[in-house]
């Protein structure tokens, strides 16, 4: 996981570091030995924590701030699910996607909602046009991996019913 310098001006309650939260299988923030595992500061891109054995969902943000009693969060990382076993070390790397990955996924999700008739096409069009306008003016990712596989995944999902029958583990 990589820490980032925030692009928001310094304000009271603003934390300009990457922060990690650990969620347990009951979908709650982990509380163990009197500690809440929520927005733990990740300094210089590394954090070491001790947790009891179990399965955990990890999510990080690269900036958050508190105004009143409301947390505002910016730029979630992708998530990871980790199985922590007794006496073992588990290493996890979380990827911090850029606006293009997030925006592209939202545009595709809106299109899916239209196809499922969950939202009206005219409503979707307004949001899709706005998101695409934003994506057109912000820098694209330097590395292709952030966006390259999205089309492949979409094509595989569309062709799911056309896959050959048989054992997926057969040697060809």
PyMOL commands that set and color helices and strands:
alter all, ss='L'
color gray80, all
select helices_A, chain A and resi 99-115+121-137+145-158+160-162
alter helices_A, ss='H'
color red, helices_A
select strands_A, chain A and resi 14-15+18-23+31-32+35-36+40-42+54-67+70-76+80-84
alter strands_A, ss='S'
color yellow, strands_A
deselect
rebuild
show_as cartoon
